[in-house]
Amino acid sequence: MKIDIFRNNFLENIYADQKLAKYTWFGVGGNAEILYIPEEEKSLEKFLKVKPSDYKLFTMGAGSNLLVRDNGIDGVTLITSKLNKISIDKNGLITANCGAFDAEVARFARDHSRSGLEFLIGIPGTIGGGIKMNSGAFGSEFKDVLIDVKAVNHNGEYKTFTNEDLDMKYRKIGLKDEWIFLSARFKTSTDTDKNIRDKMKKIILSRKSAQPVGVKTGGSTFKNPIGQKAWKLIDQAGCRGLKNGDAMISEKHCNFIVNLKDAKARQIEQLGKKVKQKVYEDTGIKLKWEIERVGKK
Ligand SMILES: Cc1cc2nc3c(=O)[nH]c(=O)nc-3n(C[C@H](O)[C@H](O)[C@H](O)COP(=O)(O)OP(=O)(O)OC[C@H]3O[C@@H](n4cnc5c(N)ncnc54)[C@H](O)[C@@H]3O)c2cc1C
């Protein structure tokens, strides 16, 4: 079995044929051929040395921007959620491991009276996923706060990338997928506990009023075309509430697809394609997926 090479090298936290649905926000997705959830960076380093070069590797954070297809992912799926330490030095510089949840980093900064990371409170991903997507909300994005990030490639080689190296744009970066982000440093400023709390409260309230909360979703399905709002185009094309099985365009926010109960990844993807087609027919605009679709077709 493919997994034996890791077991023979005494690597732990490696599993064969694991359902990925429980690791994605949509609650869908087939099996990872090999699932690896390291607890320490050192183990990951050893893992990468042992991994044969022809084994594919896909890195996943909180799975909040992913649609994992029903046929699952070949090779190794690495989940970073246990590499999640956050620290602050005497100069107030915050370092977060890439499996740390954005909201935890926001709260950590708040607890140390550091401002600038408040926008992370509402993004349900990890730092690694946030850097890869240059995620953002309420006028801030990772590009505004990231100093640099330490990364390792699939051959176990380390490199630190500065903010500029990453070429961060709207929901994308200019770096190849072979890099796994490990830990990132952030610039922040001092502020009062009250101001930081107030900013975070505003963000939470505003999200609650505009977005579906407590549902299985992947967040914004499509990127906003320049000068346009994807949700408006989708609404105008008559797609609010459109359904395909248990996959539905949210009534509350048209750029969110929700899994009402037992939707398949296939039904979610088909619904997204239908919406793209309808918006194109209505406006001539081709929407681009923000959600990343991964796995075997
Ligand atoms: C309810 C909801 C609300 C959302 N709101 C927002 C929002 O306001 N703003 C916004 O920008 N997004 C939003 N999103 C989308 C999503 O939360 C972000 O894109 C988030 O940053 C993804 O992080 P993740 O850890 O879940 O990444 P995943 O979904 O697990 O992965 C996304 C990408 O990042 C890569 N990746 C993950 N970790 C690493 C790593 N350590 N090294 C290298 N690559 C890595 C993956 O390979 C993949 O390409 C929302 C999603 C949901 C479900």
PDBQT file of the ligand as one rigid body, heavy atoms in Angstrom, charges set to zero:
ROOT
HETATM    1  C1  LIG A 301     -18.981  31.428   5.844  1.00  0.00    +0.000 C 
HETATM    2  C2  LIG A 301     -17.755  31.831   5.080  1.00  0.00    +0.000 A 
HETATM    3  C3  LIG A 301     -17.385  33.168   5.052  1.00  0.00    +0.000 A 
HETATM    4  C4  LIG A 301     -16.237  33.569   4.348  1.00  0.00    +0.000 A 
HETATM    5  N1  LIG A 301     -15.899  34.883   4.333  1.00  0.00    +0.000 NA
HETATM    6  C5  LIG A 301     -14.793  35.279   3.669  1.00  0.00    +0.000 A 
HETATM    7  C6  LIG A 301     -14.392  36.665   3.652  1.00  0.00    +0.000 A 
HETATM    8  O1  LIG A 301     -15.015  37.520   4.250  1.00  0.00    +0.000 OA
HETATM    9  N2  LIG A 301     -13.283  37.000   2.956  1.00  0.00    +0.000 N 
HETATM   10  C7  LIG A 301     -12.550  36.080   2.276  1.00  0.00    +0.000 A 
HETATM   11  O2  LIG A 301     -11.552  36.446   1.650  1.00  0.00    +0.000 OA
HETATM   12  N3  LIG A 301     -12.899  34.762   2.284  1.00  0.00    +0.000 NA
HETATM   13  C8  LIG A 301     -13.979  34.349   2.956  1.00  0.00    +0.000 A 
HETATM   14  N4  LIG A 301     -14.333  33.017   2.959  1.00  0.00    +0.000 N 
HETATM   15  C9  LIG A 301     -13.500  32.048   2.233  1.00  0.00    +0.000 C 
HETATM   16  C10 LIG A 301     -12.412  31.380   3.088  1.00  0.00    +0.000 C 
HETATM   17  O3  LIG A 301     -12.752  31.414   4.461  1.00  0.00    +0.000 OA
HETATM   18  C11 LIG A 301     -11.051  32.061   2.895  1.00  0.00    +0.000 C 
HETATM   19  O4  LIG A 301     -10.613  31.977   1.559  1.00  0.00    +0.000 OA
HETATM   20  C12 LIG A 301      -9.995  31.426   3.831  1.00  0.00    +0.000 C 
HETATM   21  O5  LIG A 301      -8.876  32.259   3.904  1.00  0.00    +0.000 OA
HETATM   22  C13 LIG A 301      -9.554  30.050   3.366  1.00  0.00    +0.000 C 
HETATM   23  O6  LIG A 301      -8.749  29.495   4.387  1.00  0.00    +0.000 OA
HETATM   24  P1  LIG A 301      -8.748  27.932   4.673  1.00  0.00    +0.000 P 
HETATM   25  O7  LIG A 301      -7.766  27.659   5.739  1.00  0.00    +0.000 OA
HETATM   26  O8  LIG A 301     -10.112  27.440   4.898  1.00  0.00    +0.000 OA
HETATM   27  O9  LIG A 301      -8.189  27.390   3.273  1.00  0.00    +0.000 OA
HETATM   28  P2  LIG A 301      -8.695  26.127   2.480  1.00  0.00    +0.000 P 
HETATM   29  O10 LIG A 301     -10.088  26.357   2.028  1.00  0.00    +0.000 OA
HETATM   30  O11 LIG A 301      -8.424  24.890   3.244  1.00  0.00    +0.000 OA
HETATM   31  O12 LIG A 301      -7.724  26.213   1.209  1.00  0.00    +0.000 OA
HETATM   32  C14 LIG A 301      -7.806  27.306   0.320  1.00  0.00    +0.000 C 
HETATM   33  C15 LIG A 301      -6.514  27.364  -0.506  1.00  0.00    +0.000 C 
HETATM   34  O13 LIG A 301      -5.413  27.644   0.354  1.00  0.00    +0.000 OA
HETATM   35  C16 LIG A 301      -4.401  26.639   0.217  1.00  0.00    +0.000 C 
HETATM   36  N5  LIG A 301      -3.767  26.486   1.532  1.00  0.00    +0.000 N 
HETATM   37  C17 LIG A 301      -4.367  26.286   2.738  1.00  0.00    +0.000 A 
HETATM   38  N6  LIG A 301      -3.443  26.252   3.710  1.00  0.00    +0.000 NA
HETATM   39  C18 LIG A 301      -2.235  26.397   3.112  1.00  0.00    +0.000 A 
HETATM   40  C19 LIG A 301      -0.892  26.427   3.583  1.00  0.00    +0.000 A 
HETATM   41  N7  LIG A 301      -0.570  26.307   4.878  1.00  0.00    +0.000 N 
HETATM   42  N8  LIG A 301       0.096  26.579   2.666  1.00  0.00    +0.000 NA
HETATM   43  C20 LIG A 301      -0.180  26.731   1.342  1.00  0.00    +0.000 A 
HETATM   44  N9  LIG A 301      -1.423  26.718   0.852  1.00  0.00    +0.000 NA
HETATM   45  C21 LIG A 301      -2.443  26.550   1.719  1.00  0.00    +0.000 A 
HETATM   46  C22 LIG A 301      -5.155  25.405  -0.264  1.00  0.00    +0.000 C 
HETATM   47  O14 LIG A 301      -4.280  24.507  -0.950  1.00  0.00    +0.000 OA
HETATM   48  C23 LIG A 301      -6.165  26.036  -1.202  1.00  0.00    +0.000 C 
HETATM   49  O15 LIG A 301      -5.537  26.334  -2.418  1.00  0.00    +0.000 OA
HETATM   50  C24 LIG A 301     -15.465  32.597   3.658  1.00  0.00    +0.000 A 
HETATM   51  C25 LIG A 301     -15.841  31.237   3.707  1.00  0.00    +0.000 A 
HETATM   52  C26 LIG A 301     -16.966  30.859   4.413  1.00  0.00    +0.000 A 
HETATM   53  C27 LIG A 301     -17.319  29.409   4.466  1.00  0.00    +0.000 C 
ENDROOT
TORSDOF 0
